[in-house]
Amino acid sequence: MPKLLGFTLLGALLPGLGLIVGGRRKLGAFVLTVFFALVGLGVYVGLTRRDQVLAAAVVPSRLLMTSVAIGVLGFLWIVVIVASHRSLRPATGGAGGRVAGALLVGVLCFAIAAPSAIGVQTVLAQRTLVQDVFQGQGESKSATRPTTVNVKDPWEDRPRLNLLLLGGDDAPSREGVRTDTVIVASIDTKTGNTALISMPRNLTFMPFPADSPLHKIYPDGFGKEGLSLDGRLEWMLTAMYQNIPDAHPGILGPSDNEGADVVKQSVGEATGLKIDYYLQVNLTSFPEIVDALGGITVNVNERVAMGGISSAGIPPKEWIEPGPKQHLDGRHALWFARGRYGADDDQRQVRQRCVIKAIVDRADPQTLVTKYKAIAKAGQHLLRTDIPQELLPAMVQLALKVKAGTVSNVTLDSEKLRLKYLHPDYAALRDTVQKALESTPAPATTPAPTPTTTRKPTTTTTTPPPGPTQNLTDACAYNPSGDQPN
């Protein structure tokens, strides 16, 4: 009996071995050869074709084939286990031996069936996520994204990919959508180095490109003169997503997300960048994705309010206290990114960029593998985008470069650029962004010189010097100021 059970176990670990020992040598040798061939192929692909595997993980057809393959292989493995035991089992035997053998076979079959089922479910969850969030180029409508996709080499003529990151709270209890978070991520497609440009949500008279239909309606930008502060709220960047499509539906052409197309055009004109695609995060679902990742770790340099209304003098009931390397769950991470009481927009923008960095750092392979079903489910509720499915394999390759590269912040001087005034200096903003991107350092052991030391000052222009790019590792380090809100 011990010999029978031992060979049954070995036959499960090395499919085909049990058949050979049981006398079915040809069939067993064939099964064992196929097993070693599949293991060798898996090792080879894992070591030399990792990027291609990751790229295939965003192609629905390949994901469907993968789920079928996992299910078939798991089923065949179970068949081999049962057949091996039957070949090894003697024709005559006691009832106790049969029961012990049946129990072992049952345990072994479950040990194969359970992970196979989890694997199939995970792959199908990924397929559902891709299909729900990303649509094909010809299946969706956008008035602002590139009209064609070069699937073989999307970055051939594109040294930088510019993504618009929008954070909006469209909760059922709230009327309309306000994009309180507007960040441009400009990615170097060769190095993966990424520069983040945070746009203050209270910008007024946001411009539009000269060839846009909205430029004819708002030639001086989206704004009105002579308004009170409260009246001006409906003419700020944060209100464009909702108010312009409401006032001029369909003005940019067919679109699945008119608000995002409006903001893409305007932010692109304000920064001097061609915005390629957008990624919109529903802030009400943001805690779900953070919790699915197992939380994030950030340095908290000042007390961050969880609620409260500054204008009404209503203090928050809870605070996130200062401290290094604090692990935040989804609820606390959301308030860390958006807490407003006792803080200005500049402080909030820094925290939002640090949250982005923390999520990038947290999304390591081990976390993605072990928590992927929850991450995929959260992603379906969280994300909205005009990135087409055809571009996803190339985006995966670029994401690997981004994770290995540097993420920096383009500092905007609010005073020199008049960002807090009724009429910001958008020409100076464009020049600042351009020069800052030109000076973004490549991966190196020594920092590149700042633009102010390499450019000769001139007296023929009032454009301020480019804002420096600051590595987010430094910007998000623990460095409390000591002056805490209360």
C-alpha positions in Angstrom: 0.0 0.0 0.0 2.7 2.6 0.8 4.4 1.8 -2.5 1.1 2.2 -4.4 0.3 5.5 -2.8 3.9 6.7 -3.3 3.9 6.0 -7.0 0.5 7.6 -7.3 1.9 10.8 -5.7 5.0 10.7 -8.0 2.7 10.1 -11.0 0.8 13.3 -10.1 4.0 15.4 -9.7 5.5 14.0 -12.9 2.6 13.1 -15.1 3.3 9.9 -17.0 5.6 8.3 -14.5 2.8 6.4 -12.8 1.7 5.0 -16.2 5.2 3.8 -16.9 5.5 2.1 -13.6 2.0 0.6 -14.0 3.0 -1.1 -17.3 1.6 1.4 -19.8 5.1 2.4 -20.9 4.5 4.0 -24.3 1.6 6.1 -23.2 3.5 7.1 -20.0 6.6 8.0 -21.9 4.5 10.2 -24.3 2.8 12.0 -21.4 6.0 12.5 -19.6 7.7 13.9 -22.7 4.8 16.3 -23.3 5.0 17.4 -19.7 8.8 18.1 -19.8 8.3 19.9 -23.1 5.6 22.2 -21.7 7.7 22.9 -18.6 10.7 23.7 -20.8 8.6 25.9 -23.0 7.2 27.7 -20.0 10.7 28.3 -18.6 12.0 29.6 -21.9 9.1 31.9 -22.5 9.3 33.2 -18.9 13.0 34.0 -19.2 13.1 35.3 -22.7 9.6 36.4 -23.7 8.3 38.1 -20.6 7.4 41.3 -22.4 5.4 39.4 -25.1 3.6 37.5 -22.4 2.6 40.7 -20.6 1.5 42.2 -24.0 -0.7 39.2 -24.7 -2.3 39.7 -21.3 -4.2 42.7 -22.7 -5.5 41.0 -25.9 -9.0 39.5 -25.3 -8.7 36.8 -27.9 -5.4 35.5 -26.4 -6.9 35.7 -22.9 -9.8 33.5 -24.0 -7.4 31.0 -25.6 -5.3 31.0 -22.4 -8.3 30.3 -20.2 -9.3 27.4 -22.4 -5.8 26.1 -22.4 -5.6 26.3 -18.6 -8.9 24.4 -18.2 -7.9 21.7 -20.7 -4.5 21.1 -19.2 -5.9 20.9 -15.7 -8.5 18.4 -16.9 -5.9 16.2 -18.7 -3.7 16.3 -15.7 -6.5 15.0 -13.5 -7.2 12.2 -16.1 -3.6 11.2 -16.0 -3.7 11.0 -12.2 -6.7 8.8 -12.2 -5.3 6.6 -15.0 -2.0 6.3 -13.3 -3.6 5.1 -10.0 -5.8 2.6 -11.9 -2.7 1.2 -13.6 -0.8 0.9 -10.3 -3.6 -0.5 -8.3 -3.6 -4.3 -8.0 -6.5 -6.3 -9.3 -7.1 -7.6 -5.9 -6.9 -5.6 -2.8 -8.5 -4.9 0.5 -11.2 -2.3 1.0 -8.9 -0.2 3.2 -6.4 0.1 0.5 -9.0 1.1 -2.0 -10.4 3.8 0.3 -6.9 5.2 1.0 -6.1 5.2 -2.7 -9.4 6.9 -3.5 -8.8 9.6 -0.9 -5.3 10.3 -2.1 -6.5 10.6 -5.7 -9.3 12.9 -4.6 -6.9 15.2 -2.8 -4.5 15.2 -5.8 -7.3 16.0 -8.2 -8.5 18.8 -6.0 -4.9 20.1 -5.8 -4.9 20.4 -9.6 -8.5 21.5 -10.1 -8.5 24.4 -7.5 -5.6 26.4 -8.9 -6.7 25.6 -12.5 -10.1 27.1 -11.7 -8.5 30.1 -10.0 -6.3 30.6 -13.0 -9.2 30.5 -15.4 -11.2 32.9 -13.3 -8.2 35.3 -13.1 -7.6 35.3 -16.8 -11.3 35.8 -17.6 -11.4 38.6 -15.0 -8.6 40.3 -16.9 -10.4 39.8 -20.2 -13.6 41.3 -18.8 -11.6 44.3 -17.5 -9.9 44.9 -20.9 -13.3 44.6 -22.8 -15.2 46.8 -20.3 -12.6 49.6 -20.0 -10.9 49.6 -23.4 -12.8 49.6 -26.6 -11.4 49.1 -30.1 -10.5 52.1 -32.2 -13.4 51.5 -34.5 -15.9 50.7 -31.7 -15.7 53.9 -29.7 -16.0 57.6 -30.5 -13.6 60.3 -29.6 -13.2 63.8 -31.0 -9.6 64.3 -29.8 -7.6 61.1 -29.8 -5.3 60.1 -32.7 -7.3 58.7 -35.6 -5.0 55.8 -36.5 -2.9 53.4 -34.4 0.4 52.0 -35.7 0.1 48.7 -34.0 3.6 47.5 -35.0 5.4 50.6 -33.7 3.1 53.2 -32.1 6.0 55.4 -30.9 7.8 55.5 -34.2 7.1 59.2 -34.7 6.1 60.0 -31.2 9.0 60.8 -28.8 6.5 61.6 -26.0 3.1 60.3 -25.1 0.9 62.8 -23.3 -1.9 61.4 -21.1 -4.5 63.4 -19.3 -5.3 62.1 -15.9 -8.7 63.2 -14.6 -10.2 62.7 -11.2 -13.9 63.3 -10.9 -16.4 62.6 -8.2 -19.6 61.5 -9.9 -21.3 60.1 -6.8 -25.1 59.6 -6.9 -25.5 62.2 -4.2 -23.7 64.9 -6.2 -25.1 66.9 -9.1 -22.8 66.8 -12.1 -19.1 65.9 -12.3 -16.3 68.2 -11.2 -12.8 67.3 -12.3 -10.9 68.4 -9.2 -7.8 66.5 -10.3 -6.3 67.4 -13.7 -2.7 66.1 -14.3 -0.8 65.8 -17.5 1.6 62.8 -17.6 4.2 63.4 -20.4 6.1 60.1 -21.0 9.3 59.8 -22.9 8.6 56.8 -25.1 12.3 55.7 -25.2 13.3 56.0 -21.6 9.9 55.8 -19.8 10.9 58.9 -17.8 7.6 60.7 -16.9 6.9 64.3 -16.0 3.7 65.2 -14.2 2.2 68.6 -14.7 -0.6 69.4 -12.2 -3.1 71.9 -13.4 -4.8 74.0 -10.7 -8.5 73.3 -10.7 -9.4 77.0 -10.3 -7.8 78.2 -13.5 -10.0 80.6 -15.5 -10.2 81.6 -19.1 -8.7 78.3 -20.2 -7.9 78.6 -23.9 -8.8 76.4 -26.9 -6.9 75.7 -30.1 -7.5 78.1 -33.0 -9.0 75.3 -35.1 -11.4 74.1 -32.4 -15.1 75.0 -32.7 -14.9 76.0 -29.0 -12.4 78.7 -29.9 -15.1 80.5 -31.9 -17.4 80.5 -28.9 -14.7 81.3 -26.3 -12.1 83.3 -28.3 -10.6 84.6 -25.1 -10.9 81.3 -23.2 -13.6 79.8 -21.0 -14.4 82.6 -18.6 -16.5 85.8 -17.9 -15.5 89.2 -16.6 -17.1 90.9 -13.7 -18.2 87.9 -11.8 -18.1 87.4 -8.0 -15.9 84.6 -6.6 -18.9 82.3 -6.3 -20.0 83.1 -9.8 -16.5 82.4 -11.1 -16.7 78.8 -9.8 -18.8 77.8 -12.8 -16.1 79.2 -15.2 -13.1 77.4 -13.8 -11.2 74.4 -15.1 -12.9 72.1 -12.7 -16.3 73.0 -14.2 -15.5 72.7 -17.9 -16.1 68.9 -18.0 -19.7 69.4 -17.1 -20.7 72.9 -18.2 -19.4 73.1 -21.7 -21.0 69.8 -23.0 -24.2 70.9 -21.2 -24.2 74.3 -23.0 -22.9 73.0 -26.4 -23.7 69.3 -26.8 -22.0 67.6 -29.7 -19.9 70.7 -30.7 -16.7 68.7 -31.0 -18.3 65.8 -33.0 -19.2 62.3 -32.0 -17.8 61.4 -28.6 -18.3 58.9 -25.9 -17.1 61.4 -23.3 -17.6 65.0 -24.4 -16.3 66.4 -21.1 -13.0 64.6 -21.4 -12.6 65.8 -25.0 -13.3 69.4 -24.0 -10.7 69.2 -21.2 -8.2 67.5 -23.4 -8.4 70.2 -26.0 -8.2 73.0 -23.5 -5.4 71.6 -21.3 -3.4 70.8 -24.4 -3.6 74.4 -25.6 -2.8 75.7 -22.2 0.3 73.6 -21.8 1.4 73.5 -25.4 1.2 69.7 -25.6 -0.8 67.5 -27.8 -2.8 65.4 -25.4 -3.2 61.9 -26.9 -5.4 60.0 -24.5 -7.2 60.5 -21.2 -7.6 58.2 -18.1 -10.5 59.2 -15.9 -10.7 58.0 -12.3 -14.0 57.9 -10.5 -12.9 59.0 -7.0 -15.8 57.2 -5.4 -14.3 53.9 -6.5 -10.7 55.0 -5.8 -10.6 53.4 -2.3 -11.6 50.1 -3.9 -8.5 49.9 -6.1 -6.2 51.0 -3.2 -7.7 48.3 -1.0 -7.4 45.8 -3.8 -3.7 46.6 -3.9 -3.4 46.0 -0.2 -3.0 49.7 0.6 -0.3 52.2 -0.3 2.6 53.6 1.7 3.3 57.4 1.8 5.2 59.9 3.8 2.8 62.3 5.5 4.5 65.7 6.1 1.5 67.6 7.5 -1.8 66.9 9.1 -4.3 66.1 6.4 -8.0 66.7 7.0 -10.5 64.0 6.4 -13.5 66.2 5.7 -14.3 69.7 7.0 -15.3 72.9 5.1 -12.8 75.8 5.4 -15.2 78.4 4.0 -17.9 77.5 6.5 -15.5 77.1 9.4 -16.6 73.5 9.9 -13.5 71.5 11.1 -12.9 67.9 10.2 -13.7 65.1 12.6 -10.7 63.1 11.6 -7.1 63.8 10.6 -4.3 61.8 9.0 -1.4 62.6 11.3 2.2 63.3 10.1 4.6 60.4 10.0 7.1 58.6 7.8 6.1 55.6 5.6 2.5 55.5 6.7 0.4 52.6 5.3 -3.0 53.9 4.1 -6.1 51.9 3.2 -8.4 53.1 0.4 -10.4 55.5 2.5 -7.4 57.2 4.0 -5.6 57.3 0.7 -8.5 59.1 -0.9 -8.5 61.8 1.8 -4.8 62.1 1.6 -5.1 62.9 -2.1 -8.1 65.2 -1.8 -8.1 66.6 1.8 -8.7 70.4 1.4 -9.3 71.8 4.9 -6.4 74.0 6.0 -4.5 73.3 2.7 -4.2 75.1 -0.6 -4.3 73.5 -4.1 -0.5 73.4 -4.3 -0.3 71.1 -1.3 -3.1 68.9 -2.6 -1.4 68.6 -6.0 1.8 67.4 -4.4 -0.1 64.8 -2.4 -1.9 63.6 -5.5 1.3 63.1 -7.3 2.7 61.2 -4.4 -0.3 59.0 -4.4 0.3 58.2 -8.1 3.9 57.3 -7.3 2.8 55.1 -4.4 0.4 53.2 -6.6 3.1 52.7 -9.2 5.5 51.4 -6.5 2.8 49.2 -5.0 1.9 47.5 -8.3 4.8 45.0 -8.2 4.4 41.6 -9.9 3.8 39.8 -6.6 0.9 42.1 -5.6 -0.6 41.9 -9.1 -0.5 38.1 -9.2 -1.9 37.5 -5.7 -4.6 40.2 -5.7 -5.4 40.5 -9.4 -9.0 39.4 -9.3 -9.9 42.2 -6.8 -7.8 44.7 -8.7 -9.6 43.8 -12.0 -13.0 44.1 -10.4 -12.1 47.5 -8.9 -10.7 48.6 -12.2 -14.0 48.1 -14.0 -15.7 50.6 -11.6 -12.7 53.0 -11.5 -11.4 53.7 -15.0 -12.7 55.3 -18.1 -10.5 56.0 -21.1 -10.2 56.5 -24.8 -7.0 54.4 -25.1 -8.0 51.8 -27.8 -7.5 48.1 -27.3 -5.1 47.9 -30.2 -2.6 50.1 -28.4 -2.6 48.1 -25.1 0.3 45.7 -25.9 2.5 48.7 -26.6 1.2 50.5 -23.5 2.2 47.5 -21.4 5.8 47.7 -22.8 5.8 51.5 -22.1 4.5 50.9 -18.6 7.4 48.7 -17.8 9.7 51.5 -18.9 7.8 54.0 -16.7 8.2 51.7 -13.7 11.9 51.5 -14.3 12.4 55.2 -15.1 12.0 58.3 -13.1 8.8 60.2 -12.3 9.3 63.9 -11.8 7.2 66.9 -11.2 7.2 70.1 -13.3 7.1 72.9 -10.8 4.9 75.8 -11.9 5.5 79.2 -10.3 1.9 80.4 -9.5 3.0 84.0 -9.1 5.1 84.4 -12.2 2.5 82.5 -14.3 -0.4 84.4 -12.6 -2.2 81.0 -12.1 -4.2 82.4 -9.3 -5.3 85.5 -11.2 -8.4 85.9 -13.4 -6.2 85.8 -16.5 -3.3 83.4 -16.2 -0.3 83.8 -18.5 -0.8 80.8 -20.6 1.9 81.8 -23.1 4.4 81.7 -20.3 3.0 78.4 -19.0 3.5 76.8 -22.4 7.1 78.0 -22.5 7.7 76.8 -19.0 6.4 73.3 -19.8 8.4 73.1 -23.0 11.6 74.1 -21.4 11.1 71.9 -18.4 10.5 68.9 -20.6 13.6 69.6 -22.5 15.6 69.7 -19.3 14.1 66.5 -17.8 17.1 64.5 -16.8 17.8 61.1 -18.4 18.5 58.2 -16.0 22.0 59.0 -14.7 24.0 58.9 -11.5 24.5 62.6 -11.5 21.7 65.2 -11.9 21.4 67.2 -15.0 22.0 71.0 -14.7 18.9 73.1 -14.2 17.8 75.1 -17.2 18.6 78.4 -15.5 22.3 77.5 -15.5 22.5 76.5 -19.1 20.4 79.2 -20.7 21.6 82.7 -21.0 19.1 85.3 -19.6 17.6 87.7 -22.1 16.0 91.1 -21.7 13.7 90.9 -24.7 11.1 88.6 -23.1 9.1 88.5 -19.9 8.7 84.7 -20.0 9.8 83.3 -16.7 12.5 80.6 -16.6 11.3 77.1 -16.9 10.1 75.4 -13.7 12.5 72.8 -12.5 11.7 69.1 -12.7 11.8 67.5 -9.3 12.1 63.7 -8.8 9.1 62.5 -6.9 11.2 60.4 -4.7 12.6 63.7 -3.2 9.3 65.5 -3.4 7.5 62.7 -1.5 10.2 62.2 1.1 9.4 62.7 4.8 10.2 66.3 5.5 7.7 67.8 7.9 7.6 71.6 8.0 6.4 71.8 11.6 3.6 74.2 10.7 0.6 72.0 11.0 -3.1 72.9 10.3 -5.5 72.6 13.2 
